[in-house]
Amino acid sequence: MALPEPESRQSYLVFACGSSWYAVPAESAAEVVTFPELTRVPGAPAHLLGVFAHRSEVIPVVDMSLLVGGVSAGSRRAVLVRLSRGTLALTASTVAGVSSVAGVLEPLGPSGVHVHLRGPGKSGARDVAVIDIEGLFDHLSQGG
């Protein structure tokens, strides 16, 4: 008789942007910051709010609500996500903390940004979309 697969022990930083909840792998979430006034990027899509300097690095700020087609939450806080090729700030109106996410994490859509959001996931009683940060970075780098 085969033994059941062990549950994933990966931890996620769970946060909200507006009314939607998201999660990023905890090892990629560097810190939560209140960002200063942003420098706008000419010709950038609306979800790229601008950039700011933080610890000798220029960091783009992405409004997750606008990115998925919603209304901006107007937050001045962000989760800094570090990848090998750079850092990205994802706006956060609320940060719940580090926890596990349960569920079958399949792409939430066939195209666009939704390919890089996985779910449906649950963190406690919250419905959570797990962000494929490498995929999201690629999507944004290609003008998405």
Secondary structure, DSSP 8 states (H G I E B T S, - for coil): -----------EEEEEETTEEEEEEGGGEEEEEE--S-B--TT--TTEEEEEEETTEEEEEE-HHHHTTS-----SEEEEEEETTEEEEEE-SEEEEEE--BS--EESSSSGGGGGEEEEEEETTEEEEEE-HHHHHHHHHTT-
